[in-house]
Amino acid sequence: MKAIILYGSRYGSTRRYAEELSGQTGIPAVSYQQAPELSGMDTIIYLGGLYAGGVLGLAKTLRSFSLQDGQKLILVTVGLADPGEPENQNNIRASLQRQLPAKMLDRAKLFHLRGGIDYQKLSFGHRAIMKLLYQSLRRTPPEKQTAENRALIETYGRQADFTDFSALEPIIQEIEGGFYV
């Protein structure tokens, strides 16, 4: 089986998940920026950090790729908000729909992991955006806030790491299992 783990990570949570998944499966992990030709792969696992409504590098990586019969595509998002919340899953799905053709998205197996944030490591621009967003959200009545918004308010200005490598187990089972498109 020819397989590859690709990842798009800006601050490290997604890269750490990709490296751990690589260590547990023996499948090489590389940044999407160094992605090899994907047409010869049997299994493509893409882990991408969620940033401003998009999955980092996903559209660029799969832009000219066409999923063939027999190929397996596993998409894994990594974000700050709790992926167990249905509202967050719906938001992630909407983001993926904006980035991928429906046919490809329908054939992919989706997983969602929780990452983290460290405000000290954010770029100046990202810190400024987060500050504006935080100030705006604080003025929103609690009953109108989404779970994702509440998570942002709770973690604002500090380091929060929700990385859980045990959450990789269903992905490993999927890689080893029989989901073939």
C-alpha positions in Angstrom: 0.0 0.0 0.0 1.4 3.4 -1.0 0.3 5.9 1.5 1.2 9.4 2.5 0.3 11.7 5.4 0.2 15.4 4.4 -0.3 18.2 6.8 -1.0 21.9 6.9 0.1 23.4 10.2 0.9 27.0 11.1 1.6 26.8 14.9 2.3 23.1 15.5 -0.7 21.1 16.8 -1.5 19.6 13.4 2.2 18.8 12.7 2.4 17.0 16.1 -0.7 14.9 15.3 0.8 14.1 11.8 4.1 13.1 13.3 2.4 10.9 15.9 0.2 9.3 13.3 3.3 8.7 11.2 5.1 7.1 14.1 2.1 4.8 14.9 1.5 3.7 11.3 4.9 3.9 9.6 3.4 6.1 6.9 5.7 9.1 6.0 4.4 12.6 7.0 5.3 15.7 5.0 4.1 19.2 4.9 1.6 19.9 2.1 4.2 22.3 0.7 6.4 19.3 -0.1 3.6 17.1 -1.3 4.6 14.4 -3.8 2.6 13.4 -6.8 -0.6 11.9 -5.3 -2.0 10.0 -8.3 0.1 7.0 -7.5 -1.0 6.8 -3.9 -3.4 4.2 -2.6 -4.2 6.2 0.6 -3.9 9.9 1.2 -4.3 11.2 4.7 -4.6 15.0 5.0 -4.4 16.7 8.4 -5.1 20.4 8.3 -5.4 23.1 10.9 -8.6 25.2 10.9 -7.8 28.9 10.4 -10.4 31.5 9.6 -13.0 29.2 8.2 -10.6 27.1 6.1 -8.3 24.1 6.3 -4.7 25.2 5.8 -3.3 24.0 2.5 -6.2 21.7 1.6 -7.5 23.4 -1.5 -4.0 24.0 -2.8 -3.0 20.4 -2.3 -6.0 18.8 -3.8 -6.7 21.5 -6.5 -5.5 19.5 -9.4 -6.1 16.0 -7.9 -8.9 13.7 -8.9 -9.7 10.8 -6.6 -9.6 7.6 -8.6 -11.4 4.3 -7.9 -9.6 2.3 -5.3 -8.0 5.4 -3.7 -8.7 6.2 -0.1 -8.9 9.9 1.1 -9.0 10.6 4.8 -9.4 14.2 5.8 -8.6 15.2 9.4 -9.2 18.8 10.7 -7.5 20.2 13.8 -9.0 23.2 15.5 -9.5 24.9 18.8 -13.2 24.3 19.2 -14.5 21.0 20.5 -15.3 18.8 17.5 -17.7 16.8 19.6 -20.2 19.7 19.4 -22.6 19.2 16.4 -22.6 22.9 15.7 -18.8 22.8 15.3 -19.0 19.8 13.0 -21.5 21.6 10.9 -19.2 24.6 10.6 -16.2 22.4 9.7 -18.3 20.6 7.0 -19.4 24.0 5.6 -15.8 25.1 5.4 -14.8 21.8 3.7 -17.6 22.3 1.2 -16.2 25.7 0.2 -12.7 24.2 -0.4 -13.4 20.9 -2.1 -15.6 19.6 -4.9 -18.7 17.9 -3.6 -17.8 14.6 -5.3 -14.4 14.5 -3.6 -15.8 15.5 -0.2 -18.5 12.8 -0.4 -15.9 10.1 -1.0 -13.6 11.2 1.8 -13.7 9.9 5.3 -13.7 12.8 7.8 -12.3 13.1 11.3 -12.0 16.1 13.6 -9.4 16.6 16.3 -8.9 19.3 18.9 -5.6 21.2 18.9 -4.6 24.2 20.9 -3.4 27.8 20.9 -0.6 29.7 22.4 -1.1 33.5 22.0 2.6 34.1 22.6 3.4 32.2 19.4 0.8 33.9 17.2 2.0 36.4 14.6 1.3 40.1 15.2 -1.5 40.0 12.6 -3.1 36.9 14.1 -2.9 38.3 17.6 -4.6 41.5 16.4 -7.4 39.6 14.7 -7.9 37.5 17.7 -8.1 40.5 19.9 -10.7 42.2 17.7 -12.7 38.9 17.6 -12.5 38.5 21.3 -13.7 42.0 22.0 -16.6 41.5 19.6 -17.6 38.2 21.2 -17.5 39.6 24.7 -20.3 42.0 23.7 -22.4 39.2 22.3 -25.1 37.9 24.8 -24.2 34.5 26.1 -27.4 32.9 24.8 -26.4 34.0 21.3 -22.8 32.7 21.4 -21.8 29.5 19.6 -19.8 26.8 21.3 -16.8 27.8 19.1 -17.2 31.4 20.3 -17.3 30.4 23.9 -14.1 28.3 23.5 -12.4 31.3 22.0 -13.4 33.5 24.9 -12.3 30.9 27.5 -8.9 30.5 26.0 -8.2 34.1 24.9 -4.7 35.4 25.8 -3.4 32.2 27.2 -2.0 28.8 26.2 -4.4 26.0 25.8 -3.5 22.5 24.5 -6.3 20.0 23.9 -4.1 17.7 21.9 -5.1 14.1 22.5 -3.1 11.4 20.7 -5.5 8.7 21.7 -8.0 10.4 19.4 -5.9 9.1 16.5 -7.1 5.5 17.1 -10.2 5.7 14.9 -8.1 7.2 12.1 -5.5 4.4 12.5 -8.4 1.9 12.3 -9.7 3.6 9.2 -6.2 3.5 7.6 -5.9 -0.2 8.3 -9.6 -1.0 7.6 -11.6 -1.5 4.6 -12.9 1.9 3.5 -12.1 2.0 -0.1 -13.8 4.3 -2.5 
